[in-house]
């Protein structure tokens, strides 16, 4: 799937402006310090938000004025790959959520196997044996040799 | 005569063994994503309790030097910076490995780290007390000017200046999350306690470079692109060495100078060295494509910082960075108070540490070169298995820094952000630089304004700030200037 860079920049610029709006709203919640200086806790955030908003407008204007050149087109992954990538992201979020409550060994083993399947590995021997060996080797190396605590 | 007598204990077998083991241990720790030299030194300090000061402290210096060097291994092979100090090495190291020259990239990194380390060690041994005086002249205005100068790297690193600037500003905004450095007021934490100290830098960096690369790998696997598995020899070619001469010297000197300024660190030094080397190069377009001088600049700079950061520690009692702060703990445990008096009261320890820095750097070279074939074999592991192994290492690395599960979400979030930035032409490097320099810039800008009743002119009142601000203007204008120069030269040739 090919995406025009100008079109992408237009959407990104608009998204950044929305983001600036949201962050500006949150910045109003920052309490001001007790000092007399004009440069309080929200001084730099306001400065940066203003600059990002300005540059986002420039990005939009540039996208509107630019002519299409094929070499700047962006190759997007196909639907199947995008679904796999979303699945992989979800897997990592679940792994992060399970890491502390379930513990390193079971969470890593499950994440490893599911991850290999999502990456397209279909050799069952590798899908089962490699995660078991690797998970145990990493656990031993970190906890015993490097004294790093793992849940 | 005294100096020779003070150096003699360094050559006792058990001292040499301690330095060698420290360096090797540091190398392994540094090579593992997320495990930093700081963590290595902190973990192994208890081992040095029963050792003599020279033996114990030099073992810690070995871990420090090995740890900073080790970071380049995963940067080059896996696009996963082992330590924040080696984040800039990703830019040319990984593309070089992708071209099938992983061995030569690691070889260049080892040689550069050794040269940087040795040059800074010579400076440490000869000019420590004199140079430490410069560090004392740095106040809020000077640190602000330095941070501002560092941020101008973004201008020359970004192919698209507009997107580079947006990336950098986003990095600065992200760095403001958490407690305000001056007043302690919470900013953008949404009531989540885990964000009180802001986004942890190392998990963010691992996500930005390593996890985003995994998404790219998924695209490549789907497209059935064959990975390049060749590792090449371990020695850089004669042409690569010749091209890198200037980068090695420039990186070493920049690393030494940055290293003596407390609170800056090897991450800042390697980015500045990369930028200056690129700007001085006749072929700047080759940087970022797997060009050996890019590795030479960053690796010589970050290892030069190791010895240079010992200068303010030993001469003034001020730690130059986080690792030397932990090292200071090692000195105190041995009953030694760092500072000017240390040179008078314990010259044997000071000279022993100077000598130990040289020996640890030489051990780093020996182990580094010997292990290149072993490291390069990582690339032989089938891509899917390697990808999932990296995910697990990234999770453990991100978690083990603060034992904080929030860091895992930070890493995943930055991974997705990094992939999107890469895909749409935004600069991950610019975001990374801004994350490093943002807190330094903000705290010193505001401190300077507070100290001088909001008088902006106080920032241009000393020669050091004027120098850095002048360099900032020059550095920011350089991409435009170089374009004009190139155009004029082309017109003259026609």
Boltz contact constraints between the chains, C-beta under 6 A:
constraints:
  - contact:
      token1: [A, 8]
      token2: [B, 424]
      max_distance: 6.0
  - contact:
      token1: [A, 26]
      token2: [B, 188]
      max_distance: 6.0
  - contact:
      token1: [A, 30]
      token2: [B, 187]
      max_distance: 6.0
  - contact:
      token1: [A, 31]
      token2: [B, 185]
      max_distance: 6.0
  - contact:
      token1: [A, 33]
      token2: [B, 183]
      max_distance: 6.0
  - contact:
      token1: [A, 37]
      token2: [B, 449]
      max_distance: 6.0
  - contact:
      token1: [A, 37]
      token2: [B, 450]
      max_distance: 6.0
  - contact:
      token1: [A, 37]
      token2: [B, 454]
      max_distance: 6.0
  - contact:
      token1: [A, 38]
      token2: [B, 454]
      max_distance: 6.0
  - contact:
      token1: [A, 39]
      token2: [B, 446]
      max_distance: 6.0
  - contact:
      token1: [A, 39]
      token2: [B, 449]
      max_distance: 6.0
  - contact:
      token1: [A, 41]
      token2: [B, 180]
      max_distance: 6.0
  - contact:
      token1: [A, 41]
      token2: [B, 183]
      max_distance: 6.0
  - contact:
      token1: [A, 41]
      token2: [B, 185]
      max_distance: 6.0
  - contact:
      token1: [A, 44]
      token2: [B, 442]
      max_distance: 6.0
  - contact:
      token1: [A, 45]
      token2: [B, 176]
      max_distance: 6.0
  - contact:
      token1: [A, 48]
      token2: [B, 169]
      max_distance: 6.0
  - contact:
      token1: [A, 48]
      token2: [B, 172]
      max_distance: 6.0
  - contact:
      token1: [A, 48]
      token2: [B, 173]
      max_distance: 6.0
  - contact:
      token1: [A, 51]
      token2: [B, 169]
      max_distance: 6.0
  - contact:
      token1: [A, 52]
      token2: [B, 169]
      max_distance: 6.0
  - contact:
      token1: [A, 55]
      token2: [B, 165]
      max_distance: 6.0
  - contact:
      token1: [A, 55]
      token2: [B, 166]
      max_distance: 6.0
  - contact:
      token1: [A, 59]
      token2: [B, 162]
      max_distance: 6.0
  - contact:
      token1: [A, 77]
      token2: [B, 219]
      max_distance: 6.0
  - contact:
      token1: [A, 81]
      token2: [B, 219]
      max_distance: 6.0
  - contact:
      token1: [A, 81]
      token2: [B, 222]
      max_distance: 6.0
  - contact:
      token1: [A, 85]
      token2: [B, 215]
      max_distance: 6.0
  - contact:
      token1: [A, 85]
      token2: [B, 218]
      max_distance: 6.0
  - contact:
      token1: [A, 92]
      token2: [B, 412]
      max_distance: 6.0
  - contact:
      token1: [A, 93]
      token2: [B, 412]
      max_distance: 6.0
  - contact:
      token1: [A, 96]
      token2: [B, 408]
      max_distance: 6.0
  - contact:
      token1: [A, 96]
      token2: [B, 409]
      max_distance: 6.0
  - contact:
      token1: [A, 100]
      token2: [B, 405]
      max_distance: 6.0
  - contact:
      token1: [A, 108]
      token2: [B, 392]
      max_distance: 6.0
  - contact:
      token1: [A, 112]
      token2: [B, 388]
      max_distance: 6.0
  - contact:
      token1: [A, 115]
      token2: [B, 388]
      max_distance: 6.0
  - contact:
      token1: [A, 116]
      token2: [B, 384]
      max_distance: 6.0
  - contact:
      token1: [A, 116]
      token2: [B, 388]
      max_distance: 6.0
  - contact:
      token1: [A, 119]
      token2: [B, 384]
      max_distance: 6.0
  - contact:
      token1: [A, 121]
      token2: [B, 384]
      max_distance: 6.0
  - contact:
      token1: [A, 130]
      token2: [B, 385]
      max_distance: 6.0
  - contact:
      token1: [A, 134]
      token2: [B, 389]
      max_distance: 6.0
  - contact:
      token1: [A, 147]
      token2: [B, 43]
      max_distance: 6.0
  - contact:
      token1: [A, 148]
      token2: [B, 400]
      max_distance: 6.0
